[in-house]
Amino acid sequence: MPIYEFRCRSCEVVFEKLVRNSSQPVTCRDCGSEDLQKLISAHAIGTGAPDTACGSAPCSPAPTCGGGACPACF
């Protein structure tokens, strides 16, 4: 269950939301609008250590593992 960041196009507030599945409707926590933009958060881009893409021992050396696709990282 990933946590996503959203920006409301109506009131401009930025917030995080735990989304249990992709069909779950998300509304702004402040104004209730459904006109949201999903943002790319820094942790979604990569948090790995220089040695491995995900920073843990079972992963392949970077950049082979990259982008959170390594099954050992889950």
Predicted model as a PDB file, atoms N, CA, C, CB and O in Angstrom, pLDDT in the B-factor column:
MODEL        1                                                                  
ATOM      1  N   MET A   1       0.843  -1.175   0.000  1.00 61.00           N  
ATOM      2  CA  MET A   1       0.000   0.000   0.000  1.00 61.00           C  
ATOM      3  C   MET A   1       0.888   1.237   0.000  1.00 61.00           C  
ATOM      4  CB  MET A   1      -0.959  -0.002   1.216  1.00 61.00           C  
ATOM      5  O   MET A   1       1.380   1.663   1.045  1.00 61.00           O  
ATOM      6  N   PRO A   2       1.084   1.797  -1.161  1.00 80.00           N  
ATOM      7  CA  PRO A   2       1.979   2.947  -1.259  1.00 80.00           C  
ATOM      8  C   PRO A   2       1.349   4.244  -0.757  1.00 80.00           C  
ATOM      9  CB  PRO A   2       2.418   3.124  -2.685  1.00 80.00           C  
ATOM     10  O   PRO A   2       0.132   4.430  -0.783  1.00 80.00           O  
ATOM     11  N   ILE A   3       2.214   5.115  -0.308  1.00 85.00           N  
ATOM     12  CA  ILE A   3       1.806   6.469   0.069  1.00 85.00           C  
ATOM     13  C   ILE A   3       2.181   7.378  -1.092  1.00 85.00           C  
ATOM     14  CB  ILE A   3       2.486   6.940   1.423  1.00 85.00           C  
ATOM     15  O   ILE A   3       3.332   7.409  -1.526  1.00 85.00           O  
ATOM     16  N   TYR A   4       1.196   8.117  -1.586  1.00 89.00           N  
ATOM     17  CA  TYR A   4       1.420   9.039  -2.692  1.00 89.00           C  
ATOM     18  C   TYR A   4       1.293  10.476  -2.208  1.00 89.00           C  
ATOM     19  CB  TYR A   4       0.428   8.767  -3.837  1.00 89.00           C  
ATOM     20  O   TYR A   4       0.613  10.764  -1.224  1.00 89.00           O  
ATOM     21  N   GLU A   5       1.963  11.364  -2.921  1.00 93.00           N  
ATOM     22  CA  GLU A   5       1.815  12.795  -2.673  1.00 93.00           C  
ATOM     23  C   GLU A   5       0.916  13.370  -3.757  1.00 93.00           C  
ATOM     24  CB  GLU A   5       3.203  13.520  -2.646  1.00 93.00           C  
ATOM     25  O   GLU A   5       1.040  13.023  -4.931  1.00 93.00           O  
ATOM     26  N   PHE A   6       0.015  14.247  -3.350  1.00 95.00           N  
ATOM     27  CA  PHE A   6      -0.911  14.886  -4.268  1.00 95.00           C  
ATOM     28  C   PHE A   6      -0.886  16.388  -4.071  1.00 95.00           C  
ATOM     29  CB  PHE A   6      -2.327  14.344  -4.076  1.00 95.00           C  
ATOM     30  O   PHE A   6      -0.587  16.882  -2.984  1.00 95.00           O  
ATOM     31  N   ARG A   7      -1.210  17.119  -5.155  1.00 96.00           N  
ATOM     32  CA  ARG A   7      -1.427  18.565  -5.082  1.00 96.00           C  
ATOM     33  C   ARG A   7      -2.832  18.807  -5.588  1.00 96.00           C  
ATOM     34  CB  ARG A   7      -0.353  19.378  -5.919  1.00 96.00           C  
ATOM     35  O   ARG A   7      -3.200  18.364  -6.676  1.00 96.00           O  
ATOM     36  N   CYS A   8      -3.612  19.513  -4.792  1.00 97.00           N  
ATOM     37  CA  CYS A   8      -4.980  19.841  -5.168  1.00 97.00           C  
ATOM     38  C   CYS A   8      -4.944  21.022  -6.130  1.00 97.00           C  
ATOM     39  CB  CYS A   8      -5.852  20.162  -3.914  1.00 97.00           C  
ATOM     40  O   CYS A   8      -4.355  22.060  -5.826  1.00 97.00           O  
ATOM     41  N   ARG A   9      -5.569  20.864  -7.278  1.00 97.00           N  
ATOM     42  CA  ARG A   9      -5.604  21.947  -8.262  1.00 97.00           C  
ATOM     43  C   ARG A   9      -6.589  23.048  -7.854  1.00 97.00           C  
ATOM     44  CB  ARG A   9      -5.979  21.393  -9.641  1.00 97.00           C  
ATOM     45  O   ARG A   9      -6.522  24.162  -8.373  1.00 97.00           O  
ATOM     46  N   SER A  10      -7.494  22.742  -6.936  1.00 96.00           N  
ATOM     47  CA  SER A  10      -8.480  23.736  -6.507  1.00 96.00           C  
ATOM     48  C   SER A  10      -7.930  24.677  -5.445  1.00 96.00           C  
ATOM     49  CB  SER A  10      -9.718  23.044  -5.978  1.00 96.00           C  
ATOM     50  O   SER A  10      -8.066  25.895  -5.561  1.00 96.00           O  
ATOM     51  N   CYS A  11      -7.303  24.111  -4.396  1.00 97.00           N  
ATOM     52  CA  CYS A  11      -6.837  24.956  -3.289  1.00 97.00           C  
ATOM     53  C   CYS A  11      -5.316  24.962  -3.121  1.00 97.00           C  
ATOM     54  CB  CYS A  11      -7.474  24.496  -2.003  1.00 97.00           C  
ATOM     55  O   CYS A  11      -4.794  25.622  -2.223  1.00 97.00           O  
ATOM     56  N   GLU A  12      -4.597  24.221  -3.991  1.00 95.00           N  
ATOM     57  CA  GLU A  12      -3.130  24.205  -4.022  1.00 95.00           C  
ATOM     58  C   GLU A  12      -2.456  23.514  -2.839  1.00 95.00           C  
ATOM     59  CB  GLU A  12      -2.637  25.594  -4.096  1.00 95.00           C  
ATOM     60  O   GLU A  12      -1.230  23.562  -2.737  1.00 95.00           O  
ATOM     61  N   VAL A  13      -3.204  22.878  -1.944  1.00 96.00           N  
ATOM     62  CA  VAL A  13      -2.578  22.190  -0.821  1.00 96.00           C  
ATOM     63  C   VAL A  13      -1.879  20.918  -1.330  1.00 96.00           C  
ATOM     64  CB  VAL A  13      -3.635  21.844   0.276  1.00 96.00           C  
ATOM     65  O   VAL A  13      -2.364  20.259  -2.249  1.00 96.00           O  
ATOM     66  N   VAL A  14      -0.739  20.587  -0.719  1.00 95.00           N  
ATOM     67  CA  VAL A  14       0.004  19.366  -1.030  1.00 95.00           C  
ATOM     68  C   VAL A  14      -0.129  18.449   0.178  1.00 95.00           C  
ATOM     69  CB  VAL A  14       1.524  19.667  -1.369  1.00 95.00           C  
ATOM     70  O   VAL A  14       0.069  18.875   1.316  1.00 95.00           O  
ATOM     71  N   PHE A  15      -0.470  17.174  -0.078  1.00 94.00           N  
ATOM     72  CA  PHE A  15      -0.667  16.232   1.023  1.00 94.00           C  
ATOM     73  C   PHE A  15      -0.300  14.827   0.588  1.00 94.00           C  
ATOM     74  CB  PHE A  15      -2.117  16.272   1.521  1.00 94.00           C  
ATOM     75  O   PHE A  15      -0.199  14.539  -0.605  1.00 94.00           O  
ATOM     76  N   GLU A  16      -0.100  13.947   1.573  1.00 93.00           N  
ATOM     77  CA  GLU A  16       0.180  12.537   1.325  1.00 93.00           C  
ATOM     78  C   GLU A  16      -1.065  11.730   1.625  1.00 93.00           C  
ATOM     79  CB  GLU A  16       1.375  12.042   2.177  1.00 93.00           C  
ATOM     80  O   GLU A  16      -1.874  12.100   2.476  1.00 93.00           O  
ATOM     81  N   LYS A  17      -1.211  10.616   0.910  1.00 91.00           N  
ATOM     82  CA  LYS A  17      -2.370   9.759   1.123  1.00 91.00           C  
ATOM     83  C   LYS A  17      -1.960   8.304   0.904  1.00 91.00           C  
ATOM     84  CB  LYS A  17      -3.539  10.156   0.174  1.00 91.00           C  
ATOM     85  O   LYS A  17      -1.315   7.975  -0.091  1.00 91.00           O  
ATOM     86  N   LEU A  18      -2.337   7.449   1.832  1.00 88.00           N  
ATOM     87  CA  LEU A  18      -2.143   6.010   1.683  1.00 88.00           C  
ATOM     88  C   LEU A  18      -3.226   5.505   0.742  1.00 88.00           C  
ATOM     89  CB  LEU A  18      -2.192   5.265   3.073  1.00 88.00           C  
ATOM     90  O   LEU A  18      -4.415   5.639   1.034  1.00 88.00           O  
ATOM     91  N   VAL A  19      -2.826   4.927  -0.383  1.00 86.00           N  
ATOM     92  CA  VAL A  19      -3.778   4.456  -1.383  1.00 86.00           C  
ATOM     93  C   VAL A  19      -3.743   2.937  -1.399  1.00 86.00           C  
ATOM     94  CB  VAL A  19      -3.457   5.039  -2.794  1.00 86.00           C  
ATOM     95  O   VAL A  19      -2.749   2.338  -1.810  1.00 86.00           O  
ATOM     96  N   ARG A  20      -4.815   2.323  -0.956  1.00 84.00           N  
ATOM     97  CA  ARG A  20      -4.888   0.867  -0.845  1.00 84.00           C  
ATOM     98  C   ARG A  20      -4.995   0.181  -2.198  1.00 84.00           C  
ATOM     99  CB  ARG A  20      -6.063   0.475   0.012  1.00 84.00           C  
ATOM    100  O   ARG A  20      -4.441  -0.904  -2.376  1.00 84.00           O  
ATOM    101  N   ASN A  21      -5.686   0.776  -3.147  1.00 83.00           N  
ATOM    102  CA  ASN A  21      -5.720   0.255  -4.514  1.00 83.00           C  
ATOM    103  C   ASN A  21      -5.975   1.406  -5.477  1.00 83.00           C  
ATOM    104  CB  ASN A  21      -6.810  -0.846  -4.670  1.00 83.00           C  
ATOM    105  O   ASN A  21      -6.463   2.467  -5.086  1.00 83.00           O  
ATOM    106  N   SER A  22      -5.635   1.176  -6.745  1.00 78.00           N  
ATOM    107  CA  SER A  22      -5.681   2.275  -7.715  1.00 78.00           C  
ATOM    108  C   SER A  22      -7.100   2.742  -8.032  1.00 78.00           C  
ATOM    109  CB  SER A  22      -5.001   1.852  -8.991  1.00 78.00           C  
ATOM    110  O   SER A  22      -7.274   3.834  -8.572  1.00 78.00           O  
ATOM    111  N   SER A  23      -8.107   1.949  -7.711  1.00 83.00           N  
ATOM    112  CA  SER A  23      -9.477   2.373  -7.990  1.00 83.00           C  
ATOM    113  C   SER A  23     -10.095   3.163  -6.828  1.00 83.00           C  
ATOM    114  CB  SER A  23     -10.337   1.159  -8.298  1.00 83.00           C  
ATOM    115  O   SER A  23     -11.222   3.647  -6.931  1.00 83.00           O  
ATOM    116  N   GLN A  24      -9.349   3.290  -5.726  1.00 82.00           N  
ATOM    117  CA  GLN A  24      -9.830   4.042  -4.571  1.00 82.00           C  
ATOM    118  C   GLN A  24      -9.859   5.533  -4.906  1.00 82.00           C  
ATOM    119  CB  GLN A  24      -8.938   3.777  -3.329  1.00 82.00           C  
ATOM    120  O   GLN A  24      -8.829   6.084  -5.295  1.00 82.00           O  
ATOM    121  N   PRO A  25     -11.013   6.207  -4.767  1.00 90.00           N  
ATOM    122  CA  PRO A  25     -11.048   7.645  -5.052  1.00 90.00           C  
ATOM    123  C   PRO A  25     -10.278   8.435  -3.993  1.00 90.00           C  
ATOM    124  CB  PRO A  25     -12.503   8.141  -5.125  1.00 90.00           C  
ATOM    125  O   PRO A  25     -10.355   8.133  -2.802  1.00 90.00           O  
ATOM    126  N   VAL A  26      -9.547   9.433  -4.434  1.00 93.00           N  
ATOM    127  CA  VAL A  26      -8.777  10.282  -3.529  1.00 93.00           C  
ATOM    128  C   VAL A  26      -9.340  11.694  -3.633  1.00 93.00           C  
ATOM    129  CB  VAL A  26      -7.238  10.251  -3.869  1.00 93.00           C  
ATOM    130  O   VAL A  26      -9.549  12.215  -4.728  1.00 93.00           O  
ATOM    131  N   THR A  27      -9.578  12.293  -2.490  1.00 94.00           N  
ATOM    132  CA  THR A  27     -10.068  13.668  -2.457  1.00 94.00           C  
ATOM    133  C   THR A  27      -9.131  14.520  -1.599  1.00 94.00           C  
ATOM    134  CB  THR A  27     -11.523  13.726  -1.908  1.00 94.00           C  
ATOM    135  O   THR A  27      -8.416  14.003  -0.741  1.00 94.00           O  
ATOM    136  N   CYS A  28      -9.146  15.811  -1.840  1.00 96.00           N  
ATOM    137  CA  CYS A  28      -8.323  16.752  -1.085  1.00 96.00           C  
ATOM    138  C   CYS A  28      -8.744  16.741   0.379  1.00 96.00           C  
ATOM    139  CB  CYS A  28      -8.436  18.179  -1.674  1.00 96.00           C  
ATOM    140  O   CYS A  28      -9.935  16.778   0.690  1.00 96.00           O  
ATOM    141  N   ARG A  29      -7.773  16.690   1.264  1.00 92.00           N  
ATOM    142  CA  ARG A  29      -8.068  16.659   2.699  1.00 92.00           C  
ATOM    143  C   ARG A  29      -8.623  17.987   3.194  1.00 92.00           C  
ATOM    144  CB  ARG A  29      -6.816  16.304   3.485  1.00 92.00           C  
ATOM    145  O   ARG A  29      -9.300  18.025   4.222  1.00 92.00           O  
ATOM    146  N   ASP A  30      -8.347  19.090   2.472  1.00 95.00           N  
ATOM    147  CA  ASP A  30      -8.808  20.409   2.910  1.00 95.00           C  
ATOM    148  C   ASP A  30     -10.150  20.818   2.301  1.00 95.00           C  
ATOM    149  CB  ASP A  30      -7.772  21.444   2.566  1.00 95.00           C  
ATOM    150  O   ASP A  30     -11.055  21.245   3.018  1.00 95.00           O  
ATOM    151  N   CYS A  31     -10.278  20.686   0.968  1.00 96.00           N  
ATOM    152  CA  CYS A  31     -11.490  21.192   0.317  1.00 96.00           C  
ATOM    153  C   CYS A  31     -12.392  20.102  -0.251  1.00 96.00           C  
ATOM    154  CB  CYS A  31     -11.109  22.128  -0.782  1.00 96.00           C  
ATOM    155  O   CYS A  31     -13.517  20.395  -0.658  1.00 96.00           O  
ATOM    156  N   GLY A  32     -11.927  18.845  -0.290  1.00 95.00           N  
ATOM    157  CA  GLY A  32     -12.743  17.746  -0.780  1.00 95.00           C  
ATOM    158  C   GLY A  32     -12.745  17.572  -2.286  1.00 95.00           C  
ATOM    159  O   GLY A  32     -13.438  16.691  -2.796  1.00 95.00           O  
ATOM    160  N   SER A  33     -11.997  18.379  -3.009  1.00 96.00           N  
ATOM    161  CA  SER A  33     -11.948  18.298  -4.464  1.00 96.00           C  
ATOM    162  C   SER A  33     -11.294  16.992  -4.914  1.00 96.00           C  
ATOM    163  CB  SER A  33     -11.188  19.500  -5.040  1.00 96.00           C  
ATOM    164  O   SER A  33     -10.410  16.463  -4.240  1.00 96.00           O  
ATOM    165  N   GLU A  34     -11.738  16.483  -6.059  1.00 95.00           N  
ATOM    166  CA  GLU A  34     -11.119  15.306  -6.672  1.00 95.00           C  
ATOM    167  C   GLU A  34     -10.173  15.703  -7.797  1.00 95.00           C  
ATOM    168  CB  GLU A  34     -12.193  14.354  -7.203  1.00 95.00           C  
ATOM    169  O   GLU A  34      -9.598  14.835  -8.454  1.00 95.00           O  
ATOM    170  N   ASP A  35     -10.003  17.002  -8.031  1.00 96.00           N  
ATOM    171  CA  ASP A  35      -9.119  17.507  -9.086  1.00 96.00           C  
ATOM    172  C   ASP A  35      -7.694  17.575  -8.528  1.00 96.00           C  
ATOM    173  CB  ASP A  35      -9.594  18.921  -9.604  1.00 96.00           C  
ATOM    174  O   ASP A  35      -7.232  18.631  -8.096  1.00 96.00           O  
ATOM    175  N   LEU A  36      -7.011  16.427  -8.546  1.00 96.00           N  
ATOM    176  CA  LEU A  36      -5.697  16.297  -7.930  1.00 96.00           C  
ATOM    177  C   LEU A  36      -4.637  15.955  -8.958  1.00 96.00           C  
ATOM    178  CB  LEU A  36      -5.725  15.239  -6.842  1.00 96.00           C  
ATOM    179  O   LEU A  36      -4.921  15.355  -9.995  1.00 96.00           O  
ATOM    180  N   GLN A  37      -3.422  16.342  -8.655  1.00 95.00           N  
ATOM    181  CA  GLN A  37      -2.259  15.981  -9.450  1.00 95.00           C  
ATOM    182  C   GLN A  37      -1.386  15.090  -8.583  1.00 95.00           C  
ATOM    183  CB  GLN A  37      -1.476  17.250  -9.950  1.00 95.00           C  
ATOM    184  O   GLN A  37      -0.997  15.484  -7.483  1.00 95.00           O  
ATOM    185  N   LYS A  38      -1.068  13.877  -9.071  1.00 92.00           N  
ATOM    186  CA  LYS A  38      -0.171  12.989  -8.328  1.00 92.00           C  
ATOM    187  C   LYS A  38       1.255  13.476  -8.558  1.00 92.00           C  
ATOM    188  CB  LYS A  38      -0.340  11.483  -8.774  1.00 92.00           C  
ATOM    189  O   LYS A  38       1.673  13.662  -9.701  1.00 92.00           O  
ATOM    190  N   LEU A  39       1.996  13.680  -7.480  1.00 92.00           N  
ATOM    191  CA  LEU A  39       3.357  14.198  -7.565  1.00 92.00           C  
ATOM    192  C   LEU A  39       4.367  13.067  -7.491  1.00 92.00           C  
ATOM    193  CB  LEU A  39       3.617  15.211  -6.452  1.00 92.00           C  
ATOM    194  O   LEU A  39       4.079  11.998  -6.953  1.00 92.00           O  
ATOM    195  N   ILE A  40       5.527  13.306  -8.023  1.00 81.00           N  
ATOM    196  CA  ILE A  40       6.629  12.364  -7.903  1.00 81.00           C  
ATOM    197  C   ILE A  40       7.386  12.739  -6.644  1.00 81.00           C  
ATOM    198  CB  ILE A  40       7.562  12.382  -9.171  1.00 81.00           C  
ATOM    199  O   ILE A  40       7.957  13.826  -6.552  1.00 81.00           O  
ATOM    200  N   SER A  41       7.389  11.834  -5.672  1.00 67.00           N  
ATOM    201  CA  SER A  41       8.077  12.128  -4.419  1.00 67.00           C  
ATOM    202  C   SER A  41       9.511  11.626  -4.482  1.00 67.00           C  
ATOM    203  CB  SER A  41       7.336  11.493  -3.225  1.00 67.00           C  
ATOM    204  O   SER A  41       9.825  10.708  -5.239  1.00 67.00           O  
ATOM    205  N   ALA A  42      10.372  12.234  -3.687  1.00 64.00           N  
ATOM    206  CA  ALA A  42      11.794  11.900  -3.693  1.00 64.00           C  
ATOM    207  C   ALA A  42      12.041  10.436  -3.379  1.00 64.00           C  
ATOM    208  CB  ALA A  42      12.535  12.763  -2.701  1.00 64.00           C  
ATOM    209  O   ALA A  42      12.923   9.825  -3.982  1.00 64.00           O  
ATOM    210  N   HIS A  43      11.285   9.851  -2.449  1.00 60.00           N  
ATOM    211  CA  HIS A  43      11.508   8.450  -2.107  1.00 60.00           C  
ATOM    212  C   HIS A  43      11.078   7.524  -3.230  1.00 60.00           C  
ATOM    213  CB  HIS A  43      10.765   8.094  -0.833  1.00 60.00           C  
ATOM    214  O   HIS A  43      11.537   6.382  -3.264  1.00 60.00           O  
ATOM    215  N   ALA A  44      10.235   7.944  -4.141  1.00 53.00           N  
ATOM    216  CA  ALA A  44       9.829   7.116  -5.271  1.00 53.00           C  
ATOM    217  C   ALA A  44      10.899   7.094  -6.360  1.00 53.00           C  
ATOM    218  CB  ALA A  44       8.507   7.620  -5.847  1.00 53.00           C  
ATOM    219  O   ALA A  44      10.950   6.163  -7.163  1.00 53.00           O  
ATOM    220  N   ILE A  45      11.746   8.109  -6.388  1.00 56.00           N  
ATOM    221  CA  ILE A  45      12.782   8.199  -7.409  1.00 56.00           C  
ATOM    222  C   ILE A  45      13.950   7.281  -7.067  1.00 56.00           C  
ATOM    223  CB  ILE A  45      13.267   9.648  -7.558  1.00 56.00           C  
ATOM    224  O   ILE A  45      14.520   6.666  -7.968  1.00 56.00           O  
ATOM    225  N   GLY A  46      14.317   7.171  -5.821  1.00 54.00           N  
ATOM    226  CA  GLY A  46      15.408   6.290  -5.430  1.00 54.00           C  
ATOM    227  C   GLY A  46      15.965   6.664  -4.088  1.00 54.00           C  
ATOM    228  O   GLY A  46      16.172   7.843  -3.799  1.00 54.00           O  
ATOM    229  N   THR A  47      16.211   5.666  -3.261  1.00 50.00           N  
ATOM    230  CA  THR A  47      16.760   5.917  -1.935  1.00 50.00           C  
ATOM    231  C   THR A  47      17.965   5.027  -1.660  1.00 50.00           C  
ATOM    232  CB  THR A  47      15.692   5.698  -0.869  1.00 50.00           C  
ATOM    233  O   THR A  47      18.388   4.893  -0.512  1.00 50.00           O  
ATOM    234  N   GLY A  48      18.508   4.431  -2.682  1.00 51.00           N  
ATOM    235  CA  GLY A  48      19.573   3.451  -2.501  1.00 51.00           C  
ATOM    236  C   GLY A  48      20.899   4.038  -2.082  1.00 51.00           C  
ATOM    237  O   GLY A  48      21.178   5.220  -2.285  1.00 51.00           O  
ATOM    238  N   ALA A  49      21.706   3.183  -1.494  1.00 50.00           N  
ATOM    239  CA  ALA A  49      23.069   3.537  -1.150  1.00 50.00           C  
ATOM    240  C   ALA A  49      23.905   3.482  -2.428  1.00 50.00           C  
ATOM    241  CB  ALA A  49      23.643   2.585  -0.048  1.00 50.00           C  
ATOM    242  O   ALA A  49      23.474   2.876  -3.409  1.00 50.00           O  
ATOM    243  N   PRO A  50      25.083   4.095  -2.442  1.00 51.00           N  
ATOM    244  CA  PRO A  50      25.904   4.071  -3.647  1.00 51.00           C  
ATOM    245  C   PRO A  50      26.274   2.661  -4.102  1.00 51.00           C  
ATOM    246  CB  PRO A  50      27.154   4.861  -3.417  1.00 51.00           C  
ATOM    247  O   PRO A  50      26.438   2.434  -5.301  1.00 51.00           O  
ATOM    248  N   ASP A  51      26.410   1.700  -3.168  1.00 53.00           N  
ATOM    249  CA  ASP A  51      26.836   0.341  -3.518  1.00 53.00           C  
ATOM    250  C   ASP A  51      25.750  -0.427  -4.261  1.00 53.00           C  
ATOM    251  CB  ASP A  51      27.234  -0.422  -2.265  1.00 53.00           C  
ATOM    252  O   ASP A  51      26.026  -1.086  -5.263  1.00 53.00           O  
ATOM    253  N   THR A  52      24.523  -0.344  -3.772  1.00 51.00           N  
ATOM    254  CA  THR A  52      23.401  -1.033  -4.404  1.00 51.00           C  
ATOM    255  C   THR A  52      22.274  -0.041  -4.625  1.00 51.00           C  
ATOM    256  CB  THR A  52      22.919  -2.232  -3.543  1.00 51.00           C  
ATOM    257  O   THR A  52      22.190   0.980  -3.942  1.00 51.00           O  
ATOM    258  N   ALA A  53      21.422  -0.340  -5.567  1.00 51.00           N  
ATOM    259  CA  ALA A  53      20.355   0.588  -5.909  1.00 51.00           C  
ATOM    260  C   ALA A  53      19.358   0.772  -4.772  1.00 51.00           C  
ATOM    261  CB  ALA A  53      19.636   0.111  -7.142  1.00 51.00           C  
ATOM    262  O   ALA A  53      18.794   1.855  -4.620  1.00 51.00           O  
ATOM    263  N   CYS A  54      19.131  -0.265  -3.974  1.00 55.00           N  
ATOM    264  CA  CYS A  54      18.153  -0.114  -2.893  1.00 55.00           C  
ATOM    265  C   CYS A  54      18.829   0.003  -1.531  1.00 55.00           C  
ATOM    266  CB  CYS A  54      17.185  -1.293  -2.889  1.00 55.00           C  
ATOM    267  O   CYS A  54      18.159   0.273  -0.534  1.00 55.00           O  
ATOM    268  N   GLY A  55      20.142  -0.196  -1.472  1.00 53.00           N  
ATOM    269  CA  GLY A  55      20.864  -0.017  -0.220  1.00 53.00           C  
ATOM    270  C   GLY A  55      20.866  -1.221   0.695  1.00 53.00           C  
ATOM    271  O   GLY A  55      21.327  -1.122   1.832  1.00 53.00           O  
ATOM    272  N   SER A  56      20.362  -2.364   0.232  1.00 55.00           N  
ATOM    273  CA  SER A  56      20.379  -3.557   1.081  1.00 55.00           C  
ATOM    274  C   SER A  56      21.157  -4.678   0.410  1.00 55.00           C  
ATOM    275  CB  SER A  56      18.947  -4.019   1.396  1.00 55.00           C  
ATOM    276  O   SER A  56      21.295  -4.708  -0.812  1.00 55.00           O  
ATOM    277  N   ALA A  57      21.659  -5.591   1.218  1.00 54.00           N  
ATOM    278  CA  ALA A  57      22.562  -6.640   0.761  1.00 54.00           C  
ATOM    279  C   ALA A  57      22.011  -7.561  -0.323  1.00 54.00           C  
ATOM    280  CB  ALA A  57      22.956  -7.455   1.910  1.00 54.00           C  
ATOM    281  O   ALA A  57      22.774  -7.917  -1.221  1.00 54.00           O  
ATOM    282  N   PRO A  58      20.740  -7.976  -0.308  1.00 55.00           N  
ATOM    283  CA  PRO A  58      20.325  -8.929  -1.338  1.00 55.00           C  
ATOM    284  C   PRO A  58      20.241  -8.346  -2.743  1.00 55.00           C  
ATOM    285  CB  PRO A  58      19.005  -9.497  -0.977  1.00 55.00           C  
ATOM    286  O   PRO A  58      20.094  -9.095  -3.709  1.00 55.00           O  
ATOM    287  N   CYS A  59      20.331  -7.040  -2.877  1.00 55.00           N  
ATOM    288  CA  CYS A  59      20.192  -6.417  -4.192  1.00 55.00           C  
ATOM    289  C   CYS A  59      21.446  -6.576  -5.037  1.00 55.00           C  
ATOM    290  CB  CYS A  59      19.865  -4.947  -4.040  1.00 55.00           C  
ATOM    291  O   CYS A  59      22.545  -6.819  -4.536  1.00 55.00           O  
ATOM    292  N   SER A  60      21.237  -6.431  -6.323  1.00 51.00           N  
ATOM    293  CA  SER A  60      22.346  -6.417  -7.263  1.00 51.00           C  
ATOM    294  C   SER A  60      23.067  -5.086  -7.161  1.00 51.00           C  
ATOM    295  CB  SER A  60      21.857  -6.668  -8.705  1.00 51.00           C  
ATOM    296  O   SER A  60      22.487  -4.105  -6.695  1.00 51.00           O  
ATOM    297  N   PRO A  61      24.307  -5.037  -7.583  1.00 53.00           N  
ATOM    298  CA  PRO A  61      25.013  -3.750  -7.598  1.00 53.00           C  
ATOM    299  C   PRO A  61      24.296  -2.762  -8.515  1.00 53.00           C  
ATOM    300  CB  PRO A  61      26.481  -3.937  -8.055  1.00 53.00           C  
ATOM    301  O   PRO A  61      23.708  -3.150  -9.524  1.00 53.00           O  
ATOM    302  N   ALA A  62      24.352  -1.494  -8.155  1.00 50.00           N  
ATOM    303  CA  ALA A  62      23.731  -0.449  -8.977  1.00 50.00           C  
ATOM    304  C   ALA A  62      24.436  -0.416 -10.322  1.00 50.00           C  
ATOM    305  CB  ALA A  62      23.800   0.950  -8.276  1.00 50.00           C  
ATOM    306  O   ALA A  62      25.638  -0.681 -10.348  1.00 50.00           O  
ATOM    307  N   PRO A  63      23.820  -0.127 -11.390  1.00 52.00           N  
ATOM    308  CA  PRO A  63      22.428   0.238 -11.577  1.00 52.00           C  
ATOM    309  C   PRO A  63      21.533  -0.935 -11.951  1.00 52.00           C  
ATOM    310  CB  PRO A  63      22.328   1.286 -12.623  1.00 52.00           C  
ATOM    311  O   PRO A  63      20.382  -0.714 -12.327  1.00 52.00           O  
ATOM    312  N   THR A  64      22.014  -2.179 -11.864  1.00 50.00           N  
ATOM    313  CA  THR A  64      21.224  -3.330 -12.290  1.00 50.00           C  
ATOM    314  C   THR A  64      19.888  -3.416 -11.584  1.00 50.00           C  
ATOM    315  CB  THR A  64      21.992  -4.595 -12.056  1.00 50.00           C  
ATOM    316  O   THR A  64      18.865  -3.656 -12.225  1.00 50.00           O  
ATOM    317  N   CYS A  65      19.876  -3.224 -10.279  1.00 49.00           N  
ATOM    318  CA  CYS A  65      18.653  -3.350  -9.497  1.00 49.00           C  
ATOM    319  C   CYS A  65      17.706  -2.211  -9.782  1.00 49.00           C  
ATOM    320  CB  CYS A  65      18.968  -3.403  -8.018  1.00 49.00           C  
ATOM    321  O   CYS A  65      16.541  -2.455 -10.095  1.00 49.00           O  
ATOM    322  N   GLY A  66      18.152  -0.993  -9.686  1.00 48.00           N  
ATOM    323  CA  GLY A  66      17.462   0.259  -9.927  1.00 48.00           C  
ATOM    324  C   GLY A  66      15.953   0.325  -9.840  1.00 48.00           C  
ATOM    325  O   GLY A  66      15.270  -0.668 -10.093  1.00 48.00           O  
ATOM    326  N   GLY A  67      15.432   1.471  -9.490  1.00 51.00           N  
ATOM    327  CA  GLY A  67      14.034   1.803  -9.558  1.00 51.00           C  
ATOM    328  C   GLY A  67      13.078   0.978  -8.740  1.00 51.00           C  
ATOM    329  O   GLY A  67      11.873   1.029  -8.987  1.00 51.00           O  
ATOM    330  N   GLY A  68      13.562   0.212  -7.771  1.00 52.00           N  
ATOM    331  CA  GLY A  68      12.670  -0.568  -6.925  1.00 52.00           C  
ATOM    332  C   GLY A  68      12.147  -1.821  -7.582  1.00 52.00           C  
ATOM    333  O   GLY A  68      11.226  -2.440  -7.049  1.00 52.00           O  
ATOM    334  N   ALA A  69      12.691  -2.227  -8.717  1.00 52.00           N  
ATOM    335  CA  ALA A  69      12.194  -3.399  -9.428  1.00 52.00           C  
ATOM    336  C   ALA A  69      12.816  -4.695  -8.934  1.00 52.00           C  
ATOM    337  CB  ALA A  69      12.450  -3.250 -10.899  1.00 52.00           C  
ATOM    338  O   ALA A  69      12.395  -5.774  -9.350  1.00 52.00           O  
ATOM    339  N   CYS A  70      13.793  -4.616  -8.070  1.00 51.00           N  
ATOM    340  CA  CYS A  70      14.485  -5.807  -7.587  1.00 51.00           C  
ATOM    341  C   CYS A  70      13.566  -6.593  -6.641  1.00 51.00           C  
ATOM    342  CB  CYS A  70      15.812  -5.418  -6.869  1.00 51.00           C  
ATOM    343  O   CYS A  70      13.162  -6.054  -5.611  1.00 51.00           O  
ATOM    344  N   PRO A  71      13.224  -7.849  -6.960  1.00 51.00           N  
ATOM    345  CA  PRO A  71      12.314  -8.629  -6.103  1.00 51.00           C  
ATOM    346  C   PRO A  71      12.862  -8.849  -4.698  1.00 51.00           C  
ATOM    347  CB  PRO A  71      12.029  -9.971  -6.741  1.00 51.00           C  
ATOM    348  O   PRO A  71      12.087  -9.002  -3.754  1.00 51.00           O  
ATOM    349  N   ALA A  72      14.171  -8.868  -4.545  1.00 51.00           N  
ATOM    350  CA  ALA A  72      14.751  -9.073  -3.222  1.00 51.00           C  
ATOM    351  C   ALA A  72      14.546  -7.874  -2.304  1.00 51.00           C  
ATOM    352  CB  ALA A  72      16.225  -9.369  -3.347  1.00 51.00           C  
ATOM    353  O   ALA A  72      14.696  -7.990  -1.088  1.00 51.00           O  
ATOM    354  N   CYS A  73      14.202  -6.720  -2.881  1.00 49.00           N  
ATOM    355  CA  CYS A  73      14.026  -5.504  -2.105  1.00 49.00           C  
ATOM    356  C   CYS A  73      12.639  -5.393  -1.481  1.00 49.00           C  
ATOM    357  CB  CYS A  73      14.284  -4.310  -2.972  1.00 49.00           C  
ATOM    358  O   CYS A  73      12.383  -4.480  -0.696  1.00 49.00           O  
ATOM    359  N   PHE A  74      11.756  -6.303  -1.819  1.00 45.00           N  
ATOM    360  CA  PHE A  74      10.379  -6.190  -1.333  1.00 45.00           C  
ATOM    361  C   PHE A  74      10.149  -7.011  -0.097  1.00 45.00           C  
ATOM    362  CB  PHE A  74       9.408  -6.608  -2.399  1.00 45.00           C  
ATOM    363  O   PHE A  74       9.040  -7.023   0.437  1.00 45.00           O  
TER     364      PHE A  74                                                      
ENDMDL                                                                          
END                                                                             
